[in-house]
Amino acid sequence: MKTKLEQAMVCVVDIFHQYCLLKKIDDNLQFKEFRKLMQEQGQQFMNDTMPPNLDQEAYIKQLFQEADKNKDGNVKFTEFLCTFARFLDNAHHRSHNLDEGEKTSGHGHGHAHGHGHGHSH
């Protein structure tokens, strides 16, 4: 049986492949595929992190250019991991905001802050 983390990793790989296959050429995301992935799977991330001086299209282009480390016009999985790390960091920050809301609303995901991974609030 796979752990929750292993299941999450398989899910990320599956989603990446789902968008690569929009144009069945290779195991890379071309810009149109990357944009579709970001628009369909990364809306909360973009809402939370988009600089105020950029529109969504410009922000997606910026993210694509940052991810495309070798500047070949494609984002392979290892390059996508940098963008995904930003997704995870954003989700982590949102979880703490939810935790703060739990104190007054009584809702949330039960994230305990005594987990000892070395950050302060």
N, CA, C and O atoms as a printed pandas DataFrame, in Angstrom:
     atom_number atom_name residue_name chain_id  residue_number  x_coord  y_coord  z_coord
0              1         N          MET        A               1    0.842   -1.189    0.000
1              2        CA          MET        A               1    0.000    0.000    0.000
2              3         C          MET        A               1    0.882    1.245    0.000
3              4         O          MET        A               1    1.844    1.337    0.763
4              5         N          LYS        A               2    0.548    2.191   -0.853
5              6        CA          LYS        A               2    1.327    3.420   -0.938
6              7         C          LYS        A               2    0.965    4.360    0.203
7              8         O          LYS        A               2   -0.183    4.434    0.642
8              9         N          THR        A               3    1.988    5.078    0.669
9             10        CA          THR        A               3    1.742    6.101    1.681
10            11         C          THR        A               3    1.038    7.287    1.022
11            12         O          THR        A               3    0.981    7.376   -0.205
12            13         N          LYS        A               4    0.509    8.187    1.830
13            14        CA          LYS        A               4   -0.138    9.378    1.293
14            15         C          LYS        A               4    0.846   10.212    0.478
15            16         O          LYS        A               4    0.480   10.773   -0.555
16            17         N          LEU        A               5    2.094   10.294    0.939
17            18        CA          LEU        A               5    3.091   11.062    0.201
18            19         C          LEU        A               5    3.387   10.407   -1.147
19            20         O          LEU        A               5    3.504   11.092   -2.163
20            21         N          GLU        A               6    3.507    9.090   -1.152
21            22        CA          GLU        A               6    3.734    8.381   -2.418
22            23         C          GLU        A               6    2.550    8.577   -3.360
23            24         O          GLU        A               6    2.743    8.764   -4.561
24            25         N          GLN        A               7    1.334    8.536   -2.834
25            26        CA          GLN        A               7    0.149    8.767   -3.656
26            27         C          GLN        A               7    0.158   10.182   -4.236
27            28         O          GLN        A               7   -0.198   10.381   -5.398
28            29         N          ALA        A               8    0.561   11.159   -3.431
29            30        CA          ALA        A               8    0.622   12.543   -3.897
30            31         C          ALA        A               8    1.650   12.692   -5.004
31            32         O          ALA        A               8    1.417   13.399   -5.984
32            33         N          MET        A               9    2.785   12.028   -4.850
33            34        CA          MET        A               9    3.833   12.121   -5.882
34            35         C          MET        A               9    3.349   11.509   -7.196
35            36         O          MET        A               9    3.587   12.070   -8.266
36            37         N          VAL        A              10    2.676   10.368   -7.122
37            38        CA          VAL        A              10    2.134    9.732   -8.317
38            39         C          VAL        A              10    1.115   10.664   -8.976
39            40         O          VAL        A              10    1.064   10.770  -10.201
40            41         N          CYS        A              11    0.316   11.329   -8.164
41            42        CA          CYS        A              11   -0.677   12.264   -8.680
42            43         C          CYS        A              11   -0.009   13.414   -9.436
43            44         O          CYS        A              11   -0.469   13.790  -10.514
44            45         N          VAL        A              12    1.067   13.974   -8.886
45            46        CA          VAL        A              12    1.782   15.067   -9.546
46            47         C          VAL        A              12    2.332   14.602  -10.894
47            48         O          VAL        A              12    2.204   15.307  -11.895
48            49         N          VAL        A              13    2.938   13.429  -10.920
49            50        CA          VAL        A              13    3.484   12.893  -12.175
50            51         C          VAL        A              13    2.352   12.675  -13.176
51            52         O          VAL        A              13    2.492   13.004  -14.354
52            53         N          ASP        A              14    1.238   12.126  -12.715
53            54        CA          ASP        A              14    0.099   11.883  -13.610
54            55         C          ASP        A              14   -0.442   13.187  -14.200
55            56         O          ASP        A              14   -0.753   13.250  -15.390
56            57         N          ILE        A              15   -0.553   14.209  -13.382
57            58        CA          ILE        A              15   -1.045   15.505  -13.870
58            59         C          ILE        A              15   -0.068   16.077  -14.888
59            60         O          ILE        A              15   -0.486   16.573  -15.934
60            61         N          PHE        A              16    1.231   16.015  -14.595
61            62        CA          PHE        A              16    2.230   16.494  -15.547
62            63         C          PHE        A              16    2.062   15.778  -16.886
63            64         O          PHE        A              16    2.035   16.420  -17.936
64            65         N          HIS        A              17    1.950   14.447  -16.850
65            66        CA          HIS        A              17    1.797   13.673  -18.083
66            67         C          HIS        A              17    0.489   14.002  -18.797
67            68         O          HIS        A              17    0.444   14.036  -20.026
68            69         N          GLN        A              18   -0.559   14.241  -18.042
69            70        CA          GLN        A              18   -1.851   14.596  -18.635
70            71         C          GLN        A              18   -1.709   15.832  -19.524
71            72         O          GLN        A              18   -2.293   15.886  -20.606
72            73         N          TYR        A              19   -0.946   16.813  -19.079
73            74        CA          TYR        A              19   -0.794   18.049  -19.857
74            75         C          TYR        A              19    0.269   17.911  -20.947
75            76         O          TYR        A              19    0.185   18.583  -21.974
76            77         N          CYS        A              20    1.252   17.064  -20.742
77            78        CA          CYS        A              20    2.230   16.794  -21.811
78            79         C          CYS        A              20    1.559   16.147  -22.995
79            80         O          CYS        A              20    1.939   16.384  -24.142
80            81         N          LEU        A              21    0.573   15.340  -22.726
81            82        CA          LEU        A              21   -0.076   14.562  -23.772
82            83         C          LEU        A              21   -1.079   15.361  -24.585
83            84         O          LEU        A              21   -1.676   14.833  -25.523
84            85         N          LEU        A              22   -1.273   16.627  -24.236
85            86        CA          LEU        A              22   -2.175   17.443  -25.041
86            87         C          LEU        A              22   -1.650   17.560  -26.466
87            88         O          LEU        A              22   -2.423   17.640  -27.421
88            89         N          LYS        A              23   -0.346   17.568  -26.594
89            90        CA          LYS        A              23    0.309   17.588  -27.903
90            91         C          LYS        A              23    1.309   16.435  -27.874
91            92         O          LYS        A              23    2.404   16.579  -27.331
92            93         N          LYS        A              24    0.947   15.318  -28.441
93            94        CA          LYS        A              24    1.693   14.072  -28.268
94            95         C          LYS        A              24    3.018   14.088  -29.023
95            96         O          LYS        A              24    3.169   13.414  -30.043
96            97         N          ILE        A              25    3.957   14.849  -28.524
97            98        CA          ILE        A              25    5.282   14.909  -29.145
98            99         C          ILE        A              25    6.325   14.288  -28.230
99           100         O          ILE        A              25    7.144   13.481  -28.670
100          101         N          ASP        A              26    6.295   14.662  -26.964
101          102        CA          ASP        A              26    7.351   14.228  -26.053
102          103         C          ASP        A              26    6.863   14.288  -24.611
103          104         O          ASP        A              26    5.668   14.433  -24.355
104          105         N          ASP        A              27    7.776   14.179  -23.698
105          106        CA          ASP        A              27    7.466   14.203  -22.271
106          107         C          ASP        A              27    7.818   15.575  -21.687
107          108         O          ASP        A              27    8.335   15.671  -20.574
108          109         N          ASN        A              28    7.533   16.623  -22.446
109          110        CA          ASN        A              28    7.792   18.000  -22.035
110          111         C          ASN        A              28    6.524   18.812  -22.170
111          112         O          ASN        A              28    5.606   18.447  -22.905
112          113         N          LEU        A              29    6.488   19.923  -21.446
113          114        CA          LEU        A              29    5.402   20.876  -21.610
114          115         C          LEU        A              29    5.862   21.997  -22.533
115          116         O          LEU        A              29    6.831   22.697  -22.237
116          117         N          GLN        A              30    5.168   22.163  -23.645
117          118        CA          GLN        A              30    5.380   23.350  -24.443
118          119         C          GLN        A              30    4.598   24.476  -23.749
119          120         O          GLN        A              30    3.831   24.209  -22.824
120          121         N          PHE        A              31    4.782   25.710  -24.178
121          122        CA          PHE        A              31    4.157   26.820  -23.466
122          123         C          PHE        A              31    2.643   26.686  -23.376
123          124         O          PHE        A              31    2.073   26.934  -22.313
124          125         N          LYS        A              32    1.974   26.298  -24.464
125          126        CA          LYS        A              32    0.505   26.191  -24.437
126          127         C          LYS        A              32    0.049   25.157  -23.408
127          128         O          LYS        A              32   -0.956   25.351  -22.724
128          129         N          GLU        A              33    0.800   24.057  -23.306
129          130        CA          GLU        A              33    0.464   23.019  -22.330
130          131         C          GLU        A              33    0.710   23.530  -20.904
131          132         O          GLU        A              33   -0.098   23.302  -20.004
132          133         N          PHE        A              34    1.827   24.217  -20.716
133          134        CA          PHE        A              34    2.156   24.787  -19.411
134          135         C          PHE        A              34    1.074   25.781  -18.994
135          136         O          PHE        A              34    0.622   25.768  -17.849
136          137         N          ARG        A              35    0.660   26.640  -19.925
137          138        CA          ARG        A              35   -0.371   27.637  -19.627
138          139         C          ARG        A              35   -1.670   26.943  -19.219
139          140         O          ARG        A              35   -2.307   27.337  -18.243
140          141         N          LYS        A              36   -2.059   25.914  -19.965
141          142        CA          LYS        A              36   -3.299   25.188  -19.638
142          143         C          LYS        A              36   -3.195   24.542  -18.256
143          144         O          LYS        A              36   -4.147   24.595  -17.477
144          145         N          LEU        A              37   -2.067   23.944  -17.951
145          146        CA          LEU        A              37   -1.857   23.340  -16.633
146          147         C          LEU        A              37   -2.001   24.400  -15.544
147          148         O          LEU        A              37   -2.695   24.185  -14.550
148          149         N          MET        A              38   -1.345   25.543  -15.733
149          150        CA          MET        A              38   -1.397   26.606  -14.722
150          151         C          MET        A              38   -2.815   27.143  -14.558
151          152         O          MET        A              38   -3.252   27.397  -13.436
152          153         N          GLN        A              39   -3.528   27.316  -15.651
153          154        CA          GLN        A              39   -4.884   27.858  -15.585
154          155         C          GLN        A              39   -5.858   26.879  -14.948
155          156         O          GLN        A              39   -6.778   27.287  -14.238
156          157         N          GLU        A              40   -5.660   25.596  -15.197
157          158        CA          GLU        A              40   -6.594   24.593  -14.683
158          159         C          GLU        A              40   -6.210   24.042  -13.319
159          160         O          GLU        A              40   -7.086   23.678  -12.536
160          161         N          GLN        A              41   -4.915   23.973  -13.020
161          162        CA          GLN        A              41   -4.462   23.345  -11.783
162          163         C          GLN        A              41   -3.817   24.326  -10.790
163          164         O          GLN        A              41   -3.643   23.997   -9.617
164          165         N          GLY        A              42   -3.470   25.513  -11.257
165          166        CA          GLY        A              42   -2.711   26.430  -10.403
166          167         C          GLY        A              42   -3.372   27.759  -10.141
167          168         O          GLY        A              42   -2.693   28.742   -9.842
168          169         N          GLN        A              43   -4.688   27.807  -10.248
169          170        CA          GLN        A              43   -5.373   29.090  -10.108
170          171         C          GLN        A              43   -5.181   29.717   -8.721
171          172         O          GLN        A              43   -4.929   30.918   -8.619
172          173         N          GLN        A              44   -5.296   28.927   -7.667
173          174        CA          GLN        A              44   -5.118   29.476   -6.311
174          175         C          GLN        A              44   -3.688   29.974   -6.127
175          176         O          GLN        A              44   -3.471   31.043   -5.556
176          177         N          PHE        A              45   -2.717   29.208   -6.607
177          178        CA          PHE        A              45   -1.315   29.614   -6.544
178          179         C          PHE        A              45   -1.125   30.950   -7.258
179          180         O          PHE        A              45   -0.497   31.859   -6.715
180          181         N          MET        A              46   -1.658   31.073   -8.460
181          182        CA          MET        A              46   -1.483   32.319   -9.210
182          183         C          MET        A              46   -2.194   33.483   -8.529
183          184         O          MET        A              46   -1.658   34.590   -8.482
184          185         N          ASN        A              47   -3.389   33.247   -8.002
185          186        CA          ASN        A              47   -4.101   34.311   -7.281
186          187         C          ASN        A              47   -3.287   34.810   -6.092
187          188         O          ASN        A              47   -3.261   36.006   -5.802
188          189         N          ASP        A              48   -2.628   33.887   -5.415
189          190        CA          ASP        A              48   -1.873   34.236   -4.213
190          191         C          ASP        A              48   -0.516   34.867   -4.519
191          192         O          ASP        A              48   -0.012   35.651   -3.714
192          193         N          THR        A              49    0.081   34.544   -5.657
193          194        CA          THR        A              49    1.481   34.925   -5.888
194          195         C          THR        A              49    1.710   35.869   -7.070
195          196         O          THR        A              49    2.834   36.332   -7.266
196          197         N          MET        A              50    0.688   36.163   -7.854
197          198        CA          MET        A              50    0.886   36.996   -9.050
198          199         C          MET        A              50    1.263   38.421   -8.648
199          200         O          MET        A              50    0.544   39.060   -7.879
200          201         N          PRO        A              51    2.385   38.920   -9.164
201          202        CA          PRO        A              51    2.772   40.305   -8.867
202          203         C          PRO        A              51    1.695   41.274   -9.373
203          204         O          PRO        A              51    1.083   41.030  -10.413
204          205         N          PRO        A              52    1.466   42.360   -8.648
205          206        CA          PRO        A              52    0.393   43.289   -9.027
206          207         C          PRO        A              52    0.612   43.972  -10.374
207          208         O          PRO        A              52   -0.343   44.453  -10.984
208          209         N          ASN        A              53    1.840   44.019  -10.836
209          210        CA          ASN        A              53    2.129   44.698  -12.106
210          211         C          ASN        A              53    2.008   43.779  -13.320
211          212         O          ASN        A              53    2.281   44.216  -14.438
212          213         N          LEU        A              54    1.604   42.514  -13.134
213          214        CA          LEU        A              54    1.476   41.567  -14.245
214          215         C          LEU        A              54    0.042   41.083  -14.370
215          216         O          LEU        A              54   -0.669   40.950  -13.375
216          217         N          ASP        A              55   -0.379   40.820  -15.613
217          218        CA          ASP        A              55   -1.637   40.111  -15.802
218          219         C          ASP        A              55   -1.335   38.612  -15.808
219          220         O          ASP        A              55   -0.172   38.209  -15.779
220          221         N          GLN        A              56   -2.369   37.802  -15.846
221          222        CA          GLN        A              56   -2.177   36.357  -15.736
222          223         C          GLN        A              56   -1.312   35.801  -16.868
223          224         O          GLN        A              56   -0.432   34.976  -16.621
224          225         N          GLU        A              57   -1.546   36.234  -18.084
225          226        CA          GLU        A              57   -0.768   35.722  -19.221
226          227         C          GLU        A              57    0.718   36.048  -19.051
227          228         O          GLU        A              57    1.572   35.190  -19.276
228          229         N          ALA        A              58    1.022   37.272  -18.658
229          230        CA          ALA        A              58    2.426   37.671  -18.464
230          231         C          ALA        A              58    3.052   36.883  -17.319
231          232         O          ALA        A              58    4.221   36.505  -17.392
232          233         N          TYR        A              59    2.282   36.635  -16.264
233          234        CA          TYR        A              59    2.804   35.869  -15.126
234          235         C          TYR        A              59    3.096   34.427  -15.535
235          236         O          TYR        A              59    4.123   33.867  -15.150
236          237         N          ILE        A              60    2.203   33.828  -16.310
237          238        CA          ILE        A              60    2.432   32.454  -16.768
238          239         C          ILE        A              60    3.673   32.412  -17.658
239          240         O          ILE        A              60    4.480   31.489  -17.548
240          241         N          LYS        A              61    3.832   33.392  -18.532
241          242        CA          LYS        A              61    5.042   33.446  -19.374
242          243         C          LYS        A              61    6.292   33.551  -18.508
243          244         O          LYS        A              61    7.295   32.891  -18.778
244          245         N          GLN        A              62    6.234   34.381  -17.468
245          246        CA          GLN        A              62    7.376   34.529  -16.569
246          247         C          GLN        A              62    7.692   33.208  -15.874
247          248         O          GLN        A              62    8.855   32.815  -15.786
248          249         N          LEU        A              63    6.668   32.527  -15.384
249          250        CA          LEU        A              63    6.867   31.232  -14.719
250          251         C          LEU        A              63    7.452   30.210  -15.684
251          252         O          LEU        A              63    8.332   29.432  -15.315
252          253         N          PHE        A              64    6.960   30.214  -16.925
253          254        CA          PHE        A              64    7.471   29.283  -17.933
254          255         C          PHE        A              64    8.948   29.557  -18.204
255          256         O          PHE        A              64    9.756   28.629  -18.242
256          257         N          GLN        A              65    9.298   30.813  -18.391
257          258        CA          GLN        A              65   10.690   31.168  -18.677
258          259         C          GLN        A              65   11.595   30.813  -17.502
259          260         O          GLN        A              65   12.724   30.367  -17.708
260          261         N          GLU        A              66   11.117   31.003  -16.272
261          262        CA          GLU        A              66   11.909   30.624  -15.103
262          263         C          GLU        A              66   12.084   29.111  -15.023
263          264         O          GLU        A              66   13.146   28.627  -14.634
264          265         N          ALA        A              67   11.044   28.363  -15.391
265          266        CA          ALA        A              67   11.107   26.900  -15.324
266          267         C          ALA        A              67   11.993   26.321  -16.422
267          268         O          ALA        A              67   12.673   25.317  -16.209
268          269         N          ASP        A              68   11.986   26.952  -17.594
269          270        CA          ASP        A              68   12.737   26.455  -18.755
270          271         C          ASP        A              68   14.227   26.779  -18.578
271          272         O          ASP        A              68   14.758   27.689  -19.215
272          273         N          LYS        A              69   14.875   26.030  -17.714
273          274        CA          LYS        A              69   16.273   26.306  -17.332
274          275         C          LYS        A              69   17.236   26.259  -18.516
275          276         O          LYS        A              69   18.146   27.083  -18.602
276          277         N          ASN        A              70   17.047   25.310  -19.425
277          278        CA          ASN        A              70   17.979   25.195  -20.558
278          279         C          ASN        A              70   17.534   26.008  -21.776
279          280         O          ASN        A              70   18.176   25.958  -22.825
280          281         N          LYS        A              71   16.449   26.747  -21.639
281          282        CA          LYS        A              71   15.948   27.683  -22.660
282          283         C          LYS        A              71   15.715   27.021  -24.016
283          284         O          LYS        A              71   16.026   27.589  -25.063
284          285         N          ASP        A              72   15.152   25.790  -23.976
285          286        CA          ASP        A              72   14.857   25.092  -25.227
286          287         C          ASP        A              72   13.395   25.233  -25.646
287          288         O          ASP        A              72   12.967   24.625  -26.627
288          289         N          GLY        A              73   12.621   26.044  -24.896
289          290        CA          GLY        A              73   11.223   26.248  -25.232
290          291         C          GLY        A              73   10.294   25.167  -24.731
291          292         O          GLY        A              73    9.116   25.144  -25.086
292          293         N          ASN        A              74   10.812   24.268  -23.907
293          294        CA          ASN        A              74   10.042   23.180  -23.308
294          295         C          ASN        A              74   10.375   23.102  -21.830
295          296         O          ASN        A              74   11.467   23.472  -21.401
296          297         N          VAL        A              75    9.418   22.617  -21.066
297          298        CA          VAL        A              75    9.663   22.377  -19.646
298          299         C          VAL        A              75    9.547   20.884  -19.407
299          300         O          VAL        A              75    8.461   20.311  -19.488
300          301         N          LYS        A              76   10.687   20.258  -19.111
301          302        CA          LYS        A              76   10.657   18.832  -18.789
302          303         C          LYS        A              76   10.304   18.692  -17.302
303          304         O          LYS        A              76   10.270   19.677  -16.566
304          305         N          PHE        A              77   10.044   17.465  -16.882
305          306        CA          PHE        A              77    9.548   17.243  -15.526
306          307         C          PHE        A              77   10.496   17.814  -14.476
307          308         O          PHE        A              77   10.046   18.459  -13.528
308          309         N          THR        A              78   11.793   17.588  -14.629
309          310        CA          THR        A              78   12.731   18.093  -13.622
310          311         C          THR        A              78   12.716   19.618  -13.560
311          312         O          THR        A              78   12.931   20.196  -12.495
312          313         N          GLU        A              79   12.463   20.269  -14.688
313          314        CA          GLU        A              79   12.354   21.727  -14.678
314          315         C          GLU        A              79   11.033   22.166  -14.034
315          316         O          GLU        A              79   10.982   23.175  -13.330
316          317         N          PHE        A              80    9.973   21.400  -14.283
317          318        CA          PHE        A              80    8.672   21.713  -13.699
318          319         C          PHE        A              80    8.706   21.637  -12.178
319          320         O          PHE        A              80    7.933   22.318  -11.505
320          321         N          LEU        A              81    9.589   20.820  -11.637
321          322        CA          LEU        A              81    9.651   20.666  -10.187
322          323         C          LEU        A              81    9.932   21.984   -9.466
323          324         O          LEU        A              81    9.496   22.165   -8.330
324          325         N          CYS        A              82   10.649   22.900  -10.102
325          326        CA          CYS        A              82   10.886   24.220   -9.488
326          327         C          CYS        A              82    9.572   24.976   -9.342
327          328         O          CYS        A              82    9.318   25.593   -8.308
328          329         N          THR        A              83    8.738   24.927  -10.378
329          330        CA          THR        A              83    7.420   25.570  -10.292
330          331         C          THR        A              83    6.568   24.853   -9.262
331          332         O          THR        A              83    5.877   25.495   -8.471
332          333         N          PHE        A              84    6.613   23.522   -9.266
333          334        CA          PHE        A              84    5.815   22.760   -8.307
334          335         C          PHE        A              84    6.244   23.052   -6.873
335          336         O          PHE        A              84    5.405   23.094   -5.973
336          337         N          ALA        A              85    7.532   23.254   -6.656
337          338        CA          ALA        A              85    8.007   23.609   -5.309
338          339         C          ALA        A              85    7.362   24.918   -4.857
339          340         O          ALA        A              85    7.047   25.080   -3.678
340          341         N          ARG        A              86    7.167   25.844   -5.779
341          342        CA          ARG        A              86    6.509   27.108   -5.443
342          343         C          ARG        A              86    5.039   26.864   -5.106
343          344         O          ARG        A              86    4.503   27.502   -4.199
344          345         N          PHE        A              87    4.373   25.940   -5.830
345          346        CA          PHE        A              87    3.005   25.547   -5.498
346          347         C          PHE        A              87    2.947   25.033   -4.058
347          348         O          PHE        A              87    2.095   25.440   -3.269
348          349         N          LEU        A              88    3.871   24.133   -3.742
349          350        CA          LEU        A              88    3.890   23.541   -2.404
350          351         C          LEU        A              88    4.142   24.576   -1.321
351          352         O          LEU        A              88    3.499   24.552   -0.271
352          353         N          ASP        A              89    5.071   25.481   -1.573
353          354        CA          ASP        A              89    5.366   26.524   -0.601
354          355         C          ASP        A              89    4.137   27.401   -0.378
355          356         O          ASP        A              89    3.821   27.756    0.757
356          357         N          ASN        A              90    3.451   27.745   -1.451
357          358        CA          ASN        A              90    2.230   28.537   -1.334
358          359         C          ASN        A              90    1.165   27.771   -0.547
359          360         O          ASN        A              90    0.504   28.347    0.317
360          361         N          ALA        A              91    0.995   26.493   -0.835
361          362        CA          ALA        A              91    0.017   25.673   -0.115
362          363         C          ALA        A              91    0.369   25.587    1.368
363          364         O          ALA        A              91   -0.516   25.597    2.224
364          365         N          HIS        A              92    1.657   25.503    1.663
365          366        CA          HIS        A              92    2.105   25.449    3.044
366          367         C          HIS        A              92    1.742   26.749    3.769
367          368         O          HIS        A              92    1.238   26.721    4.892
368          369         N          HIS        A              93    2.000   27.871    3.126
369          370        CA          HIS        A              93    1.644   29.160    3.735
370          371         C          HIS        A              93    0.135   29.283    3.923
371          372         O          HIS        A              93   -0.329   29.778    4.950
372          373         N          ARG        A              94   -0.632   28.829    2.927
373          374        CA          ARG        A              94   -2.099   28.873    3.062
374          375         C          ARG        A              94   -2.554   28.008    4.225
375          376         O          ARG        A              94   -3.500   28.366    4.926
376          377         N          SER        A              95   -1.888   26.862    4.443
377          378        CA          SER        A              95   -2.297   25.980    5.545
378          379         C          SER        A              95   -2.134   26.685    6.880
379          380         O          SER        A              95   -2.940   26.488    7.789
380          381         N          HIS        A              96   -1.105   27.497    7.005
381          382        CA          HIS        A              96   -0.916   28.240    8.251
382          383         C          HIS        A              96   -1.974   29.318    8.410
383          384         O          HIS        A              96   -2.429   29.581    9.523
384          385         N          ASN        A              97   -2.367   29.940    7.316
385          386        CA          ASN        A              97   -3.441   30.922    7.387
386          387         C          ASN        A              97   -4.746   30.256    7.785
387          388         O          ASN        A              97   -5.531   30.827    8.542
388          389         N          LEU        A              98   -4.984   29.046    7.278
389          390        CA          LEU        A              98   -6.163   28.291    7.680
390          391         C          LEU        A              98   -6.099   27.949    9.157
391          392         O          LEU        A              98   -7.105   28.024    9.862
392          393         N          ASP        A              99   -4.908   27.572    9.627
393          394        CA          ASP        A              99   -4.738   27.237   11.039
394          395         C          ASP        A              99   -5.096   28.420   11.919
395          396         O          ASP        A              99   -5.744   28.250   12.952
396          397         N          GLU        A             100   -4.680   29.623   11.522
397          398        CA          GLU        A             100   -5.005   30.814   12.299
398          399         C          GLU        A             100   -6.513   31.018   12.329
399          400         O          GLU        A             100   -7.064   31.418   13.355
400          401         N          GLY        A             101   -7.189   30.744   11.204
401          402        CA          GLY        A             101   -8.634   30.865   11.141
402          403         C          GLY        A             101   -9.345   29.832   11.995
403          404         O          GLY        A             101  -10.461   30.067   12.457
404          405         N          GLU        A             102   -8.703   28.686   12.207
405          406        CA          GLU        A             102   -9.292   27.628   13.026
406          407         C          GLU        A             102   -9.560   28.107   14.440
407          408         O          GLU        A             102  -10.524   27.684   15.078
408          409         N          LYS        A             103   -8.699   28.994   14.926
409          410        CA          LYS        A             103   -8.824   29.444   16.309
410          411         C          LYS        A             103  -10.150   30.141   16.552
411          412         O          LYS        A             103  -10.683   30.113   17.662
412          413         N          THR        A             104  -10.688   30.775   15.495
413          414        CA          THR        A             104  -11.952   31.472   15.679
414          415         C          THR        A             104  -13.118   30.726   15.055
415          416         O          THR        A             104  -14.240   30.819   15.554
416          417         N          SER        A             105  -12.882   29.984   13.973
417          418        CA          SER        A             105  -13.998   29.355   13.272
418          419         C          SER        A             105  -14.227   27.907   13.674
419          420         O          SER        A             105  -15.328   27.379   13.514
420          421         N          GLY        A             106  -13.182   27.262   14.198
421          422        CA          GLY        A             106  -13.317   25.859   14.554
422          423         C          GLY        A             106  -13.207   24.914   13.371
423          424         O          GLY        A             106  -13.442   23.715   13.524
424          425         N          HIS        A             107  -12.852   25.425   12.181
425          426        CA          HIS        A             107  -12.713   24.597   10.991
426          427         C          HIS        A             107  -11.247   24.503   10.611
427          428         O          HIS        A             107  -10.419   25.294   11.062
428          429         N          GLY        A             108  -10.943   23.525    9.779
429          430        CA          GLY        A             108   -9.577   23.404    9.280
430          431         C          GLY        A             108   -9.184   21.966    9.111
431          432         O          GLY        A             108  -10.025   21.068    9.140
432          433         N          HIS        A             109   -7.917   21.753    8.937
433          434        CA          HIS        A             109   -7.432   20.412    8.624
434          435         C          HIS        A             109   -6.692   19.757    9.772
435          436         O          HIS        A             109   -6.130   18.676    9.593
436          437         N          GLY        A             110   -6.671   20.366   10.934
437          438        CA          GLY        A             110   -6.043   19.733   12.082
438          439         C          GLY        A             110   -4.539   19.730   12.055
439          440         O          GLY        A             110   -3.922   18.857   12.666
440          441         N          HIS        A             111   -3.942   20.645   11.391
441          442        CA          HIS        A             111   -2.487   20.753   11.277
442          443         C          HIS        A             111   -1.922   21.197   12.625
443          444         O          HIS        A             111   -2.224   22.294   13.095
444          445         N          ALA        A             112   -1.113   20.359   13.237
445          446        CA          ALA        A             112   -0.529   20.692   14.535
446          447         C          ALA        A             112    0.784   21.425   14.348
447          448         O          ALA        A             112    1.575   21.074   13.473
448          449         N          HIS        A             113    1.019   22.438   15.161
449          450        CA          HIS        A             113    2.247   23.198   15.037
450          451         C          HIS        A             113    3.366   22.678   15.919
451          452         O          HIS        A             113    4.427   23.299   15.986
452          453         N          GLY        A             114    3.167   21.581   16.582
453          454        CA          GLY        A             114    4.236   20.988   17.366
454          455         C          GLY        A             114    4.983   19.927   16.588
455          456         O          GLY        A             114    5.445   18.947   17.172
456          457         N          HIS        A             115    5.113   20.102   15.272
457          458        CA          HIS        A             115    5.684   19.064   14.416
458          459         C          HIS        A             115    7.181   19.191   14.238
459          460         O          HIS        A             115    7.792   18.316   13.624
460          461         N          GLY        A             116    7.785   20.222   14.738
461          462        CA          GLY        A             116    9.242   20.299   14.812
462          463         C          GLY        A             116    9.999   20.333   13.527
463          464         O          GLY        A             116   11.058   19.711   13.443
464          465         N          HIS        A             117    9.515   21.035   12.491
465          466        CA          HIS        A             117   10.353   21.126   11.311
466          467         C          HIS        A             117   11.061   22.472   11.220
467          468         O          HIS        A             117   11.472   22.893   10.140
468          469         N          GLY        A             118   11.197   23.127   12.334
469          470        CA          GLY        A             118   12.147   24.215   12.440
470          471         C          GLY        A             118   11.756   25.552   11.860
471          472         O          GLY        A             118   12.622   26.270   11.361
472          473         N          HIS        A             119   10.497   25.918   11.904
473          474        CA          HIS        A             119   10.172   27.271   11.489
474          475         C          HIS        A             119    9.380   27.955   12.595
475          476         O          HIS        A             119    8.768   27.296   13.437
476          477         N          SER        A             120    9.399   29.246   12.583
477          478        CA          SER        A             120    8.685   29.983   13.626
478          479         C          SER        A             120    7.563   30.787   13.018
479          480         O          SER        A             120    7.537   31.034   11.812
480          481         N          HIS        A             121    6.655   31.184   13.847
481          482        CA          HIS        A             121    5.503   31.977   13.376
482          483         C          HIS        A             121    5.549   33.340   13.967
483          484         O          HIS        A             121    4.672   34.160   13.697
